[in-house]
């Protein structure tokens, strides 16, 4: 990360503190001088602010908790996330989502059906603005209306869809069922992440529907944090400083170890500095100063991890087991405490005809690779409950 971004952060947040009393109070409580920031080490002296803390501050001083560092007349929209948390929007271009569309080769001539919600939450408008900034034409479909949206796909020649994985499948099947396979013109899908074997679903979608699938990591508070560019994981937005930190103490963890994604935005009209997203990932590539250039796929929410023999095991590990195991349909890990030792056992559900011995071996290897500990057992089971959790913690039961 260049020195320039830290100079910009120092100037932006020093000026923001003079306009935003809540931000100034945060800095004063921590003994933090934003104007003195010239490196990642300087930035890291500010304690991480959790989303739960922002919610409390806003409840005490609605709507923005004294954190808005611009005039209200400059706020184009106010988004409302669960809580509710109010997030002002002050700039266009989907807060960086144009970078995702450009990486996927989307531009002039593409027609995108955007099925994300346009009400209260930012997803619909962020994707809409980002796609238009990349040069594409957008149909603001929103959620639902499957039959109508299928007709729209066929009659307008939609080339790309933005949707949840589940709704994309619903739309694709409706088009093919109603109009035939030749009517399917979609070549690209921008999908929302889901729990469970999401990467496996994406690979099946690519094979079954002839599309390339893409995803981004974005939050309502920050807009785009990182995006897929064809490489592993997500490349970090150039105007974000990303750190992977201990979710309790806030110190940056060593490269390659999972922790909370902590983000600082370069500009400070809505001052997100050392903001803890609550999501877990690990660094795939780091910059010379120690900030993260490329992050892994999300491992889960920070609170979703289970500590097993001093190692945090995240739901993402079980997703990787499913992906790496031939014939695997589903999997679940159960953690128990037996004779003063943590035990973790993996259950696998296989497709009919799958080689059980090969699956058990592959699952054990994948678990060890991604969790960095061995599973105590891998067992084939006939089924798991619908929507079963990927990791179940029974240590305290």
C-alpha positions in Angstrom: 0.0 0.0 0.0 1.5 3.4 -1.0 2.3 6.2 1.4 -0.2 8.3 -0.5 -3.3 6.5 0.8 -2.2 7.1 4.4 -1.7 10.8 3.7 -5.2 10.9 2.2 -6.6 9.1 5.2 -4.8 11.4 7.6 -6.1 14.5 5.9 -9.6 13.1 5.3 -10.2 11.9 8.9 -8.7 14.9 10.6 -11.1 17.1 8.6 -14.0 14.7 9.2 -13.4 14.8 13.0 -14.0 18.6 12.9 -17.4 18.0 11.3 -18.5 14.8 13.0 -18.7 15.0 16.8 -19.2 11.3 17.2 -16.1 10.5 15.3 -14.1 13.2 17.2 -15.3 11.6 20.5 -14.1 8.2 19.3 -10.7 9.5 18.4 -10.4 11.4 21.7 -11.4 8.4 23.8 -8.7 6.4 22.1 -6.0 9.1 22.3 -5.8 8.9 18.5 -4.7 11.7 16.3 -5.8 11.0 12.7 -3.6 13.8 11.3 -0.5 11.8 12.5 -1.3 8.7 10.4 1.5 7.9 8.0 1.5 4.1 8.0 -0.5 1.0 8.8 1.1 0.9 12.2 -0.2 4.4 13.0 -3.7 3.5 11.7 -3.7 0.3 13.9 -3.4 2.3 17.1 -7.1 3.1 16.8 -9.3 0.3 18.3 -11.6 -1.5 16.0 -15.2 -0.3 16.0 -17.8 -3.1 15.8 -21.1 -2.8 13.9 -22.9 -3.4 17.2 -21.1 -0.3 18.7 -22.3 1.8 15.7 -25.8 0.7 16.3 -25.7 1.7 20.0 -24.2 5.1 19.1 -26.9 5.7 16.5 -29.7 4.8 19.0 -28.3 7.3 21.4 -27.9 10.0 18.8 -30.1 9.3 15.8 -29.9 9.0 12.9 -26.1 8.9 12.3 -24.6 9.0 15.8 -22.6 12.1 15.1 -20.5 10.3 12.4 -21.8 12.1 9.3 -18.9 14.3 8.1 -20.8 16.2 5.4 -23.9 18.3 5.1 -27.3 16.5 5.0 -28.0 18.2 1.6 -25.1 16.2 0.1 -26.6 12.8 1.2 -28.3 11.3 -1.9 -29.9 8.3 -0.1 -30.2 6.9 3.4 -30.1 3.1 3.5 -31.6 1.2 6.4 -29.9 -2.1 7.4 -31.3 -4.5 10.1 -31.0 -3.0 13.5 -31.9 -0.5 12.2 -28.6 1.0 11.2 -28.7 4.1 9.0 -26.1 4.4 6.2 -25.9 7.6 4.2 -24.9 7.4 0.5 -23.0 10.3 -0.8 -21.5 9.0 -4.1 -22.6 7.1 -7.2 -20.9 4.4 -9.3 -22.2 1.7 -6.9 -19.4 2.5 -4.5 -16.9 0.6 -6.6 -19.0 -2.2 -7.9 -18.2 -1.1 -11.5 -14.8 -2.7 -10.9 -16.5 -6.1 -10.5 -18.5 -5.7 -13.7 -15.5 -4.5 -15.6 -13.4 -7.5 -14.4 -16.2 -9.8 -15.7 -16.1 -8.1 -19.1 -19.4 -6.4 -18.8 -19.8 -3.1 -20.7 -21.8 -1.4 -23.5 -24.2 -3.7 -25.2 -24.8 -5.8 -22.1 -28.4 -5.9 -20.7 -28.4 -6.8 -17.0 -31.5 -7.9 -15.1 -30.9 -6.8 -11.5 -33.2 -8.7 -9.1 -31.8 -7.4 -5.9 -34.1 -5.5 -3.6 -34.3 -1.7 -4.2 -36.0 -0.8 -1.0 -34.3 0.3 2.2 -31.2 -1.9 1.8 -28.5 -0.8 -0.7 -28.0 -4.0 -2.8 -30.4 -3.1 -5.7 -29.2 0.4 -6.2 -25.5 -0.4 -5.7 -25.6 -3.1 -8.4 -27.6 -0.8 -10.6 -25.2 2.1 -10.3 -22.2 -0.1 -10.7 -23.5 -1.8 -13.8 -24.4 1.5 -15.4 -20.9 2.9 -14.5 -19.4 0.0 -16.4 -21.5 0.9 -19.5 -24.3 -1.7 -19.3 -28.0 -1.3 -19.6 -29.9 -2.2 -16.4 -33.5 -3.6 -16.0 -34.5 -2.9 -12.4 -36.3 -6.2 -11.7 -36.2 -6.4 -8.0 -37.4 -9.5 -6.2 -40.2 -11.8 -7.2 -42.5 -11.8 -10.3 -40.8 -14.9 -11.7 -43.0 -15.3 -14.7 -42.7 -11.7 -15.7 -39.0 -11.6 -15.2 -38.6 -14.8 -17.3 -40.5 -13.1 -20.1 -38.3 -10.0 -19.7 -35.2 -12.1 -20.1 -36.4 -13.7 -23.3 -37.9 -10.6 -25.0 -35.1 -8.1 -24.2 -32.2 -10.6 -24.7 -30.8 -10.2 -21.2 -27.1 -11.2 -21.2 -26.5 -11.0 -17.4 -28.4 -11.5 -14.2 -27.7 -10.1 -10.7 -29.4 -12.3 -8.2 -29.2 -14.6 -5.2 -28.1 -18.1 -6.2 -31.5 -19.5 -5.4 -33.5 -16.9 -7.4 -31.1 -17.3 -10.3 -31.9 -21.0 -10.5 -35.6 -20.2 -10.3 -35.4 -17.8 -13.1 -33.2 -20.0 -15.3 -35.5 -23.0 -14.9 -38.6 -20.9 -15.6 -37.1 -19.5 -18.9 -36.1 -23.0 -20.1 -39.4 -24.6 -19.0 -41.6 -21.9 -20.6 -39.6 -20.9 -23.7 -37.1 -23.7 -24.3 -33.4 -23.9 -24.0 -32.7 -21.8 -27.1 -34.4 -18.8 -25.5 -31.7 -18.7 -22.7 -29.4 -15.8 -23.7 -27.7 -15.2 -20.3 -23.9 -15.6 -20.3 -22.9 -14.0 -16.9 -24.4 -14.2 -13.4 -23.4 -12.0 -10.4 -24.5 -14.1 -7.5 -24.9 -13.5 -3.8 -23.0 -15.7 -1.3 -24.9 -18.3 0.6 -24.1 -20.6 3.4 -23.6 -24.3 2.6 -21.8 -25.6 -0.5 -22.1 -22.3 -2.4 -19.0 -22.8 -4.6 -20.2 -26.3 -5.6 -23.5 -24.7 -6.5 -21.7 -22.1 -8.6 -19.8 -24.8 -10.5 -23.0 -26.7 -11.2 -24.7 -23.5 -12.4 -21.8 -22.8 -14.8 -21.9 -26.3 -16.2 -25.7 -26.5 -16.4 -26.6 -23.1 -17.7 -23.5 -22.1 -19.7 -22.7 -19.0 -17.7 -19.7 -17.6 -15.9 -20.4 -16.7 -12.2 -18.9 -13.8 -10.3 -19.2 -12.3 -6.8 -18.1 -9.4 -4.7 -17.6 -8.7 -1.0 -19.5 -5.5 -0.2 -21.2 -4.1 2.9 -23.9 -1.4 3.3 -21.4 0.7 5.3 -18.5 0.6 2.9 -19.9 -0.4 -0.5 -17.4 -2.6 -2.4 -14.6 -4.0 -0.2 -13.2 -6.5 -2.6 -14.2 -8.3 -5.8 -13.5 -11.4 -7.9 -11.1 -10.7 -10.8 -10.5 -14.3 -12.0 -7.9 -15.0 -9.4 -8.3 -16.8 -6.1 -10.5 -15.1 -3.6 -11.2 -11.4 -3.8 -8.9 -8.5 -4.7 -9.2 -5.5 -2.4 -10.7 -2.3 -3.7 -7.8 0.2 -4.2 -9.4 2.8 -2.0 -9.8 0.4 1.0 -7.2 -0.5 3.6 -8.1 -4.1 4.7 -6.6 -5.9 7.8 -7.4 -9.3 9.2 -7.6 -8.9 12.9 -8.1 -10.8 16.1 -11.9 -10.4 16.7 -11.4 -9.8 20.4 -8.2 -7.7 20.8 -8.2 -6.1 17.4 -4.5 -6.7 16.6 -3.7 -7.9 13.1 -3.1 -11.6 12.9 -0.3 -13.3 10.9 -0.6 -13.7 7.2 -2.8 -16.7 6.3 -4.5 -17.0 9.6 -8.3 -16.3 9.8 -9.7 -13.3 11.6 -12.1 -10.5 11.4 -12.1 -8.3 8.2 -11.4 -4.8 9.3 -11.7 -2.0 6.8 -10.7 1.7 6.5 -12.1 3.7 3.6 -9.9 6.2 2.0 -12.5 9.0 1.9 -14.3 10.1 5.1 -17.6 11.7 4.3 -19.1 8.6 6.0 -16.1 7.9 8.2 -15.5 4.2 8.3 -12.0 3.9 9.8 -10.9 0.6 11.4 -14.4 -0.8 11.0 -15.0 -4.4 12.0 -17.3 -6.0 9.5 -18.0 -9.1 11.6 -17.0 -11.4 8.7 -14.0 -13.8 8.9 -11.4 -14.3 6.1 -7.7 -14.7 5.8 -5.1 -12.9 3.7 -4.1 -14.6 0.4 -1.8 -11.8 -0.6 -0.4 -8.9 1.5 1.1 -5.6 0.6 4.6 -4.6 1.7 3.2 -2.7 4.6 1.2 -5.7 5.9 -2.2 -4.6 4.7 -4.2 -7.1 2.7 -4.2 -7.1 -1.1 -6.3 -10.2 -1.7 -8.6 -11.9 0.8 -9.9 -15.5 0.9 -13.5 -16.4 0.4 -15.4 -15.5 3.6 -15.1 -18.2 6.3 -18.3 -17.2 8.0 -19.3 -14.6 10.7 -16.9 -14.1 13.5 -19.3 -15.6 16.0 -19.9 -18.7 13.8 -16.4 -20.2 14.4 -15.9 -23.0 16.9 -12.6 -23.3 18.7 -11.2 -26.8 18.5 -7.9 -27.6 20.2 -6.9 -23.9 20.1 -7.8 -23.5 16.4 -10.9 -21.7 15.2 -12.8 -23.8 12.7 -15.1 -21.8 10.4 -18.1 -23.0 8.4 -16.1 -22.3 5.3 -13.9 -25.3 6.1 -16.9 -27.6 5.7 -17.8 -26.0 2.4 -14.3 -26.8 1.2 -14.7 -30.4 2.3 -17.8 -30.7 0.2 -16.1 -29.2 -2.8 -13.1 -31.4 -2.5 -14.9 -34.7 -1.8 -16.1 -36.7 -4.9 -19.8 -37.4 -4.7 -20.4 -35.3 -1.6 -23.9 -33.7 -1.4 -23.7 -32.3 2.1 -21.5 -32.3 5.2 -21.6 -31.3 8.8 -19.0 -31.2 11.6 -20.0 -31.7 15.3 -17.6 -30.6 18.1 -17.8 -32.2 21.5 -15.7 -32.3 24.6 -14.7 -35.8 25.8 -12.2 -36.7 28.5 -10.8 -33.1 28.5 -10.2 -33.1 24.8 -12.0 -31.4 22.0 -13.3 -33.8 19.4 -14.5 -32.9 15.9 -16.3 -35.5 13.7 -17.4 -34.9 10.1 -20.6 -36.5 8.7 -20.9 -36.8 4.9 -23.9 -37.4 2.7 -23.0 -38.9 -0.7 -24.6 -39.2 -4.1 -25.9 -42.6 -5.0 -23.1 -44.8 -6.3 -20.2 -42.6 -4.8 -17.1 -44.4 -3.6 -17.4 -44.2 0.2 -13.8 -45.0 1.0 -12.5 -42.5 -1.5 -14.9 -39.9 -0.2 -13.8 -40.4 3.4 -10.2 -40.1 2.5 -10.7 -37.0 0.4 -12.8 -35.4 3.1 -10.2 -36.1 5.8 -7.5 -34.6 3.7 -9.5 -31.5 2.8 -10.5 -30.9 6.4 -6.9 -31.1 7.6 -5.7 -28.8 4.8 -8.2 -26.0 5.5 -8.7 -26.4 9.3 -5.1 -27.2 10.1 -6.1 -29.9 12.5 -7.2 -33.5 11.9 -10.9 -34.6 12.1 -11.3 -37.3 14.7 -13.7 -39.2 12.4 -15.3 -39.0 9.0 -18.5 -40.9 8.7 -20.9 -41.5 5.8 -24.6 -40.9 6.8 -27.8 -41.3 4.8 -28.9 -37.8 5.3 -28.7 -34.6 7.3 -31.5 -32.3 8.4 -32.6 -29.8 5.8 -30.6 -26.5 6.2 -28.3 -28.2 8.7 -25.6 -26.0 10.2 -22.2 -26.6 8.8 -20.6 -26.7 12.3 -22.5 -27.7 15.5 -20.9 -26.9 18.9 -21.8 -29.4 21.5 -18.9 -28.8 23.8 -20.9 -27.2 26.5 -23.8 -29.8 26.4 
